[in-house]
Amino acid sequence: MDSIRSRLNLPAGMEASLHLDLIPTRFSAIPKTPSPSKTTYSDRFIPCRSSSRLQHFALVEKSSPVKEGGNEAYARLLKAELFGPDSVSSSPGGQGSPISPNKNLFRFKTDHSAPSSPFSGVASGQDGGILGDVSTPPKVPRKVPKTPHKVLDAPSLQDDFYLNLVDWSSQNVLAVGLGTCVYLWSASTSKVTKLCDLSPRDSVCAVQWTREGSYLAVGTSLGDVQIWDATCCKRIRNMGGHQTRTGVLSWSSCILSSGSRDKNILQHDLRVSNDFISKLVGHRSEVCGLKWSHDDRELSSGGNDNQLFVWNQRSPHPVLKLTEHTAAVKAIAWSPHQHGLLASGGGTADRCIRFWNTTNGNMLNCVDTGSQVCNLAWCKNVNEVVSTHGYSQNQIMVWKYPSMGKVATLTGHTLRVLYLAISPDGQTIVTGAGDETLRFWNVFPSMKTPAPVRDSVVWSIGRTYIR
């Protein structure tokens, strides 16, 4: 007993309180250790870690012949993780620079050396395994058909950048200007009706439906603006004022604006007998783009002078003059989702789509499309923009706003895609080109409808929608 205490090397004063009772061995059949004089006693349990595979928890640094000092860096990183960054900067060899802790220190790694198991995907969280990290799966991009679902022949559809010969009404009727005639095509019944035939010395330069879809405005090469009742195919007004062709039209609630090659914009009011009630002067070349905002407060105009103007009803002068475009501005679209957000596109020498805040005149974004921008339209169902292009790729592009990521690129027209209109439900677009075809594309999703209320007895008997 005294020899054991001497080997324990205890401090003074503890020997008297220490009692060790040695339990004799009862298994005499087991042979004794050959050298009992070297037997040691310990209260520590030392496990065998040979099967623990700690390397999969990123606790073992693999040696790399390329990285010199890698073990020292790993030691400092581990010390900073366990004891804080101050322990690294104050420790010798730390060089006084704290190391940012590794957030993946105890991240479990996949054992690629182990034999494959049919349950390995579940353990690692693959294929929706319940043991994997809970995260939102990436959103699958919306698939847009690459081919049109309908193609119509449109003989004599002009290949002229400054004309606007296609429009789709809220009553699902398509108006197309072909030479001296205007034709109506019902998207519901596919019935074709000739609305009018101008004189041989005149031709159709623009068509535009009222928002109710019952009246159609027609701009002519002689500078007139005609109003036609589409239900009975009868002309009800003929308004002059322009000196040359009227190539673009835009309706507000009660005002019809017309732009011409004579550089002027005329405001027509059907409630008065005068041909026009006001004239907006500012462009130095042909007016080829014209759009009223959805709240009828602002009118945007683009011209062959590369300028984009914004007007209101309180002033005969533009309230904004935006001159960043370097080519003709025909493509104009107001956002139906955000007040004061305007998109415009430039011609061959510009090729850019620009976005503006008309409240302060700031340009929000500029995207080079690589081709002449002929038309722009904003979808009302989702926050996306469609653009049609001319030289040199003649493509149709769908963009996600505000990221301006490309949703789809559609091709098929062999000449510039000069004309664009959207169906009343906001899902289908029609494009026209000098190749004398009209192509219908399903590019946008349907309007999202709110989920029905389930906790009311009323909804169980059905719901009637008034459209």
C-alpha positions, 0 to 999 in steps of 0.5 A, a space after each residue: 500500500 505504501 508503495 502504491 501511494 509513493 507511485 501516485 505522487 500525492 501532495 502532502 496532507 492527502 495521504 491520510 485521507 486516501 484509502 485504496 481497497 484492492 479487490 482480489 481477482 476471483 477468476 483464477 482460471 485466467 492467467 495472471 499478468 507476467 509482470 505484476 510489478 508494472 501494473 498501473 491503475 487509472 480512472 480514465 476511459 480511453 476509447 478507440 476512435 479508429 471507427 469514428 470517421 471524424 474526417 467527415 466532420 471537417 475536423 481533420 485537415 488533409 495534408 496538402 503539399 501545395 499549401 505551406 503552413 496549412 496546419 498552422 492556419 487550421 489550428 488558428 481557425 479551430 482555436 478561434 472557433 472554440 475560444 473566440 477571435 481574441 485568442 488568435 490575435 493574442 496567441 504567439 504565432 497568430 501574427 496579430 490578425 484574427 481569422 474569420 471563423 468557418 461556419 461549416 466547421 462541423 458540417 457533415 460531409 458525404 462519405 464518397 468512399 463508402 459503398 453505395 446504399 439504396 438509403 444513402 439519398 435519404 440520409 444525405 437529404 437528396 430527393 426530398 430526404 427528411 434528414 436533409 437541410 430544410 430549404 426552398 427548392 429553386 423555382 422552375 422557370 416558366 416554359 413559353 412555347 417557342 412556336 406560334 399556335 396560329 399564323 394568319 396571312 396578312 397580304 399588303 401588311 406594310 414593312 414601315 417602322 413608323 406605322 401602327 397597323 395592328 390592335 386588339 380590342 377589349 371585346 376580343 376583336 383584332 383590327 388590321 390595316 392592309 393597304 387601303 382597307 381595315 379588316 376585323 378578325 374575331 378571335 372567338 369565332 375566327 370571322 373576318 369582316 371588312 370594316 372600311 376601304 379608303 379611296 385609292 389615293 389614301 391608305 391606312 397608317 394607324 388603328 386604335 381601339 377605344 378602351 371599351 372596344 366598340 369604336 375604332 380610330 383610323 389614321 390615314 396617309 392624308 392626315 385624317 383621323 376617322 372614327 368607325 363604329 365596329 358593330 355596324 361598320 359605319 363611320 361616325 366622324 372624320 377629323 382633319 388637322 394634320 398636314 401629312 400622314 397620321 401614323 400613331 394614335 392613342 386613346 385616353 378616357 375621352 381624348 384621342 391623341 394623334 401623332 403625325 409626320 408633320 411633327 405635331 400631336 393633336 388632341 381630339 375630343 369626340 364630344 365637341 364638333 371641332 376637329 381638335 381641341 389642342 396641339 402639342 408642339 415639341 418634336 423636331 421630326 415625325 411622331 411615331 410613338 404615343 401612349 397614354 398612362 393607365 390613369 390618363 394623367 400623362 401622355 408619352 410621345 416618341 419621335 424620329 428626333 430620338 427624343 421622348 417627351 412626357 406631357 400632362 393635360 395642364 400644359 401645352 409644353 412637355 413636362 419631361 424631355 428625355 434625350 438619352 436615346 440615340 435613334 427613333 423612339 417608337 416603342 413605348 409602354 406604361 407599367 400597369 403595376 407601378 405609377 409613373 414607370 415608363 419603358 421606351 425602346 430605341 431604333 437601329 442605332 440605339 437598340 436599348 430599352 430604357 426605364 424611367 421614373 416620370 415623377 422625377 425624370 430619372 432613368 432607372 435602367 438601360 438594357 442593350 437588346 442587340 436589335 432595333 426595338 420596334 414595340 414594347 408591351 407590359 403584361 397586366 397579369 405578371 410584371 413582365 415586358 415583351 419587346 419585338 425587334 427588327 434589324 438584325 435578328 427579328 426576334 420577340 423577347 419576354 423580360 422579367 421586370 425589374 431584373 430584366 432576366 430573359 424569360 423567352 426569345 421567340 423567332 419565326 418572322 423573316 422581317 422586322 416585327 413591327 406590330 404588336 398587340 395583347 389579347 384582352 385576357 393578357 395571355 396571348 400576343 399577336 405580332 405582325 411583320 413585313 413578311 405579311 403574316 400575323 403570328 399568335 404566341 402564348 407567352 404570359 400566364 393567366 391572372 392569379 385569382 384569390 383562393 376561395 374562402 373555405 370556412 364559410 357555408 355560403 361558398 359550398 353552394 358555388 359562387 357566381 362571378 360577374 364579368 
